[in-house]
Amino acid sequence: MHGSAPTLDSYLQSQEKKDLLRFLTCGSVDDGKSTLIGRLLYEGKLLFDDQLDNLKSESARVGTQGGDLDFALLVDGLAAEREQGITIDVAYRFFTTDKRKFIVADTPGHEQYTRNMATGASTADIAIILADAYRSTDLLTQTRRHTYICSMLGIRKLVLAVNKMDLVGYRQDVFEAYVAKYLAFASELGIEHVECIPISALRGDNVVVPSANMPWYHGPALLPYLETVDVVGDDLGRPFRLPVQWVNRPSHDFRGFAGTIASGTVRAGERIKVMPSAQEANITRIVTKDGDLDVAVCGQAVTLVLDREIDVSRGNVICSADAPVLISDQFEVHLLWMAREELLPGRSYLLKLGTGTAQATVTSLKHKVNVNTLERTAAKTLQLNEIGLCNLSLDKSVAFEAYADNRELGSFILIDRITNQTIGMGMIDFALRRATNIHWQSLEIGRAERAAQKNQKAAVVWFTGLSGSGKSTIASALEKRLFSLGRHTYVLDGDNVRHGLNRDLGFTDADRVENIRRVAEVARLMAEAGLIVLVSFISPFREEREMARTLMNEGEFIEVFVDTPLELCEVRDPKGLYRKARRQEIMNFTGISSPYEPPENPEVRIETAKLSIEEAVRQLLDFLEAGAPPKA
């Protein structure tokens, strides 16, 4: 093709009358994904002059095909990819034929980069699963995992491209044996549409035109199949949904709500509802950069102007008034875990759903899925690249739809609150019934009244530090002093609570997170009663201490870091625990075989190596009187 390759934006804006097909290639390492895409572009005469010239020069410089064109170089753009011969990041390429335009996501095959593969799959209409006929006649774990992820993400049509047929002599029996095993696996996942094509990406067999080397195969070549496969969804026929991305107010006389229509059709004059507030209005204008529209459809980016002022913000969903989206704060979800650190049920994460964000906690992990056998196994946590079925609880109700009905409003990502890294992605199956059956009971007497009756202000004094640092000793001494002053207090001690409320929990990271979550909820209830609550727990993780802080009113949570060096704690060792931990008789012991994350900005720091118990209590009383007075 003459000229230079266009940018993606200009490509999408051109040839608008042609259907757009988004597909991805995935499989295992060294199965020829990048070579397949390069061969498809070359044989289909879909390369621009500058792309072809660059391919020739790069093949001569760093190619691996002995002077022939190395088609993988068209896609493997990172230096590390070329050096290692693998795909690391998702590489997007776009091209057009006489019948259709395409965007292809070439995704990594290495297990380490499964999260990148899932990213590419999240927007695909079709997935091409590559299999290596030469390497193995059995299904590889990555083949199973990628197929499962495609199924989980709602990709309804797959292509099984059995590659490297040239290395097995183009044998029909090899192809058919592999296909039989794959179709049996796909059937267990409920996948009904799989097109199986024998190919050689390197030699070009069945990539663009039927291969003379496999006269026994009577199906389509890959490119003709992609040009004609029907992937028209029913998003246009679904109710109207627009997640609000931006409140557009360039001047005092214009206020519109911008976003991309996720499903359905909308017309000027139509009645809409904004969720979750359930306020209604009429659309007066549908504004685009090319002018106003009378009608807008799924996939279009628009700004809606309403006939009256109502509260609409980013994260809300504008929808049909007569068919609004659902709202809930608790869901059953399928979750793909993408972080090296394990999932910790009970820990607070950030959830991004559509254009909105909320705090989310995995309240229970029902099971995880073995992608090889599809067996469901009990689990307390998820490791990197594992998939599980979970219950998810949010701190507020959000507008949503099941993923099977709407990808945009049914998919989410989880984000670590400390590092801001994406650590998981999931799909909503449905809202939990309890979310609509349980309602908050308003009470006429609140914490302020209860605290006033006790002539004090409620507070949660949270002692954290290593075992043996002196937390319980100082908390007990502080309570005794407050009691003598007529204050109403209660101490929640780590060991005491584990004799009752938390007796079912161990000392794994997951159990420690749940331990603190439960205690934080109890402390909140006691603060609601107007008490001064003294919490003495190691509470080793910053995220859980921060979670506890968010449960309390502003200024009510007082973090006290009992700062005692590990060496001094071991010398004290009042319960003999450090000696047992050093002998490996106790596993997951904080400071020895399990980490402790010290507070970065505690309200009070007590250095017990320098202060007596009486001096520590005096320091705390001074803070309570000056910074967070318990007295009303």
JOSUL-V70505 format. One record per residue. PHI is phi in radians with two decimals (none if undefined). Layout:
BEGIN
phi
PHI
PHI
END
This chain:
BEGIN
phi
none
-1.38
1.59
-1.83
-1.14
-1.36
-1.34
-1.10
-1.06
-1.18
-1.15
-1.18
-1.44
-1.69
0.88
-1.16
-1.38
-1.56
-1.12
-1.88
-2.00
-1.79
-2.37
-2.22
-1.96
-2.63
2.88
-1.77
-1.16
1.12
-1.73
1.60
-1.07
-1.13
-1.10
-1.07
-1.13
-1.08
-1.10
-1.06
-1.16
-1.26
-1.15
-1.42
0.95
-1.91
-1.58
-1.43
-0.98
-1.19
-1.18
-1.18
-1.09
-1.16
-1.10
-1.10
-1.23
-1.21
-1.12
-1.24
-1.49
-2.28
-1.17
-2.03
-1.94
1.09
1.71
-1.33
-1.12
-1.75
-1.17
-1.08
-1.19
-1.19
-1.99
-1.33
-1.58
-1.40
-1.04
-1.12
-1.17
-1.24
-1.20
-1.63
1.25
-2.30
-1.63
-1.92
-1.66
-1.35
-1.86
-1.73
-2.26
-2.36
-2.74
-2.44
-2.06
-1.14
-1.85
-2.85
-1.94
-2.34
-2.20
-1.99
-1.88
-1.53
-1.90
-1.21
-1.73
-1.21
-0.99
-1.03
-1.93
-1.00
-1.05
-1.19
-1.09
-1.11
-1.07
-1.13
-1.28
-1.15
-2.06
-1.49
-1.53
-2.48
-2.11
-1.77
-1.63
-1.55
-2.16
-1.74
-1.16
-1.43
-1.27
-2.73
-1.61
-1.70
-1.30
-1.35
-1.02
-1.15
-1.07
-1.16
-1.09
-1.16
-1.12
-1.09
-1.11
-1.05
-1.11
-1.10
-1.50
1.44
-1.32
-1.58
-2.25
-2.15
-2.04
-1.62
-1.75
-1.47
-1.61
1.10
-1.12
-1.14
-1.39
-2.00
1.21
0.98
-1.36
-1.15
-1.16
-1.12
-1.06
-1.18
-1.15
-1.18
-1.04
-1.06
-1.16
-1.19
-1.10
-1.13
-1.16
-1.09
-1.10
-1.12
-1.56
1.41
-1.45
-1.75
-2.00
-2.26
-1.69
-1.80
-2.26
-1.42
-2.44
-2.27
-1.11
-1.20
-1.60
1.58
-1.13
1.04
-1.52
-2.01
-2.24
-1.02
-1.62
-1.29
-1.38
-2.30
-1.12
-1.31
-1.61
-2.00
-1.54
-1.37
-1.27
-1.13
-1.10
-1.02
-1.14
-1.10
-1.25
-2.04
-1.10
-1.55
-2.17
-1.13
-1.50
-1.90
-1.08
-1.14
-1.47
-1.47
-1.05
-1.21
-2.46
-2.38
-1.21
-1.33
-1.68
-2.77
-1.59
-1.63
-2.38
-1.28
-2.65
-1.22
-1.85
-2.41
-2.53
-2.32
-2.18
-1.72
3.06
-1.85
-1.15
-1.48
-2.87
1.43
-2.30
-2.33
-2.19
-1.04
1.63
-1.26
-1.47
-2.23
-2.25
-1.78
-2.01
-1.64
-1.27
1.19
-1.35
-2.08
-2.84
-1.90
-1.45
-1.71
-2.50
-2.05
-1.78
-2.30
-1.19
-1.73
2.07
-1.31
-2.07
-1.48
-2.42
-2.27
-2.20
-0.88
1.71
-1.51
-1.59
-2.43
-2.11
-1.73
-1.91
-1.84
-1.47
-2.65
-1.39
-2.30
-1.38
-2.31
-2.48
-0.98
1.75
-1.25
-2.17
-1.58
-2.53
-1.05
-1.13
-1.59
-2.56
-1.27
-1.25
-1.46
-2.26
-2.87
-2.15
-2.48
-2.48
-1.70
-2.41
-1.67
-2.22
-1.79
-1.53
-2.17
-1.97
-1.21
-1.37
-1.17
-1.14
-2.09
-0.96
1.70
-1.34
-1.54
-2.08
-1.63
-2.01
-1.94
-2.17
1.09
-1.85
-1.86
-2.30
-2.57
-1.49
-2.37
-2.36
-1.35
-1.47
-2.73
-1.87
-1.26
-2.94
-2.02
-1.92
-1.42
-1.22
-1.38
-1.87
1.11
-1.24
-1.67
-2.13
-1.14
-2.74
-1.74
-2.68
-2.11
-1.75
-0.89
1.25
-1.51
-2.09
-2.48
-1.83
-2.30
-1.74
-2.17
-2.09
-1.89
-1.49
-2.78
-1.33
-2.28
-1.39
-2.74
-2.44
-1.07
-1.03
-1.10
-1.72
-2.72
-1.06
-1.15
-1.71
-2.05
-2.00
-2.62
-2.16
-1.85
-2.20
-1.19
-1.23
-1.57
-1.64
1.12
-1.50
-1.29
-2.08
-2.91
-2.40
-2.63
-2.24
-1.39
-1.50
-2.95
-1.40
-1.29
-1.05
-1.07
-1.14
-1.78
-1.58
-1.88
-2.21
-1.25
-1.57
-1.28
-2.00
-1.38
-1.90
-1.93
-1.15
-1.11
-1.17
-1.16
-1.19
-1.09
-1.05
-1.65
1.02
-2.72
-1.89
-1.15
-2.71
-2.12
-1.70
-1.82
-1.51
-2.31
2.89
-1.16
-1.07
1.51
-1.31
1.94
-1.01
-1.14
-1.10
-1.22
-1.08
-1.15
-1.15
-1.15
-1.09
-1.04
-1.21
-1.11
-1.07
-1.17
-1.54
1.51
-1.52
-1.75
-2.30
-2.74
-1.82
-1.79
-1.81
-0.98
-1.16
-1.10
-1.15
-1.27
-1.44
-2.37
-0.91
-1.97
-1.20
-1.49
-1.78
-1.72
-2.20
-1.20
-1.01
-1.10
-1.22
-1.11
-1.10
-1.14
-0.98
-1.26
-1.06
-1.12
-1.13
-1.09
-1.15
-1.11
-1.06
-1.10
-1.10
-1.18
-1.16
-1.05
-1.36
1.53
-1.49
-1.67
-1.78
-1.85
-1.84
-2.04
-2.40
-0.97
0.66
-1.26
-1.85
-1.05
-1.07
-1.30
-1.16
-1.18
-1.04
-1.08
-1.07
-1.20
-1.34
-1.74
-1.22
-1.00
1.39
-1.55
-1.68
-2.11
-1.52
-2.01
-1.59
-1.47
-1.55
-2.21
-1.00
-0.98
-1.08
-1.24
-1.06
-1.19
-1.17
-1.19
0.60
-1.12
-1.88
1.23
-1.34
-1.13
-1.09
-1.16
-1.15
-1.15
-1.52
1.08
-1.47
-2.11
-1.66
0.97
-1.61
-1.06
1.63
-1.95
-2.08
-2.47
-1.30
-2.15
-1.82
-1.16
-1.06
-1.57
-2.45
-1.23
-1.16
-2.36
-2.04
-2.00
-1.68
-1.23
-1.23
-1.97
-2.03
-1.40
-1.08
-1.08
-1.18
-1.13
-1.12
-1.09
-1.06
-1.21
-1.09
-1.06
-1.17
-1.08
-1.30
-1.68
-1.72
-2.50
-1.07
-1.36
-1.49
-1.30
END
